[in-house]
Amino acid sequence: MDPLDDHDLRSAFVNCSKGEARRISLPRGLAELPWADLDFLGWRDPGAPDRGYLVAPRGDEVIGVTLRVPQGGPRSFVKTTICSLCLTGHPGSGVSLLAARRVGARGRDGDTVGAYMCADLACPLYVRGRKTSALVSRYRESLTVEERVDRMLANVADFLGKVLAEG
């Protein structure tokens, strides 16, 4: 992913108002992020733990979506859960259900799309082995890193397609 600045990030968001996008808490140290290892940028808001953000290339543009953790869902601190984007296993609460409001009229009516994602939204780093789950090791797979990256990108594209679908 090419490095993005504050303006690029804020203008990428499609499921919130421009005012909401201006108030988003961006990750600290944007210039120092490992951009070469990021296929998409995801982060949680440290001031509002129920909020997260995902910004990813889609065709010739960059799309950003705001995410929320639904209130009151059951959580297990002893079971292993798997991220639906990168398929990294995490113990306990290492995976969160994150919901994005859909674009257009459906989103204004409260329609959302949810997926179980790494709670810290660091999927690209997990796939490349730059970050490890508290499980210490990934599940054994015969896929190469490039194939796992492609699978993750397909899952991200599928999720964004559902958020962008207005029909």
Solvent accessible surface area in square Angstrom, and as a share of the most:
residue,aa,sasa,rsa
1,M,45,0.20
2,D,114,0.59
3,P,90,0.57
4,L,22,0.11
5,D,78,0.40
6,D,76,0.39
7,H,134,0.60
8,D,59,0.31
9,L,0,0.00
10,R,65,0.24
11,S,79,0.51
12,A,7,0.06
13,F,18,0.07
14,V,56,0.32
15,N,6,0.03
16,C,24,0.14
17,S,60,0.39
18,K,167,0.71
19,G,14,0.14
20,E,67,0.30
21,A,7,0.05
22,R,163,0.60
23,R,177,0.65
24,I,10,0.05
25,S,50,0.32
26,L,30,0.15
27,P,26,0.16
28,R,219,0.80
29,G,38,0.36
30,L,23,0.11
31,A,90,0.70
32,E,138,0.62
33,L,43,0.22
34,P,61,0.38
35,W,17,0.06
36,A,99,0.77
37,D,24,0.12
38,L,12,0.06
39,D,19,0.10
40,F,1,0.00
41,L,8,0.04
42,G,13,0.12
43,W,18,0.06
44,R,60,0.22
45,D,10,0.05
46,P,115,0.73
47,G,72,0.69
48,A,20,0.15
49,P,99,0.62
50,D,44,0.23
51,R,88,0.32
52,G,0,0.00
53,Y,8,0.03
54,L,0,0.00
55,V,0,0.00
56,A,3,0.02
57,P,66,0.41
58,R,87,0.32
59,G,76,0.73
60,D,162,0.84
61,E,104,0.47
62,V,49,0.28
63,I,9,0.04
64,G,0,0.00
65,V,0,0.00
66,T,28,0.16
67,L,1,0.00
68,R,119,0.43
69,V,15,0.08
70,P,57,0.36
71,Q,147,0.66
72,G,82,0.79
73,G,45,0.43
74,P,141,0.89
75,R,147,0.54
76,S,38,0.25
77,F,147,0.61
78,V,139,0.80
79,K,133,0.56
80,T,66,0.38
81,T,47,0.27
82,I,86,0.44
83,C,0,0.00
84,S,47,0.30
85,L,3,0.02
86,C,1,0.01
87,L,66,0.33
88,T,3,0.02
89,G,5,0.04
90,H,9,0.04
91,P,49,0.31
92,G,10,0.09
93,S,50,0.32
94,G,21,0.20
95,V,15,0.09
96,S,14,0.09
97,L,63,0.31
98,L,0,0.00
99,A,16,0.12
100,A,0,0.00
101,R,93,0.34
102,R,32,0.12
103,V,17,0.10
104,G,23,0.22
105,A,59,0.46
106,R,78,0.28
107,G,2,0.02
108,R,189,0.69
109,D,125,0.65
110,G,51,0.49
111,D,47,0.24
112,T,71,0.42
113,V,17,0.09
114,G,44,0.42
115,A,16,0.12
116,Y,121,0.46
117,M,0,0.00
118,C,0,0.00
119,A,25,0.19
120,D,55,0.28
121,L,2,0.01
122,A,12,0.10
123,C,0,0.00
124,P,1,0.00
125,L,32,0.16
126,Y,12,0.05
127,V,0,0.00
128,R,53,0.19
129,G,49,0.47
130,R,159,0.58
131,K,80,0.34
132,T,96,0.56
133,S,12,0.08
134,A,82,0.63
135,L,58,0.29
136,V,121,0.70
137,S,79,0.51
138,R,69,0.25
139,Y,111,0.42
140,R,240,0.88
141,E,67,0.30
142,S,117,0.75
143,L,62,0.31
144,T,72,0.42
145,V,58,0.33
146,E,118,0.53
147,E,81,0.36
148,R,34,0.12
149,V,15,0.08
150,D,91,0.47
151,R,57,0.21
152,M,0,0.00
153,L,67,0.34
154,A,60,0.47
155,N,42,0.22
156,V,4,0.02
157,A,49,0.38
158,D,80,0.41
159,F,8,0.04
160,L,2,0.01
161,G,23,0.23
162,K,94,0.40
163,V,0,0.00
164,L,43,0.21
165,A,43,0.33
166,E,116,0.52
167,G,94,0.90
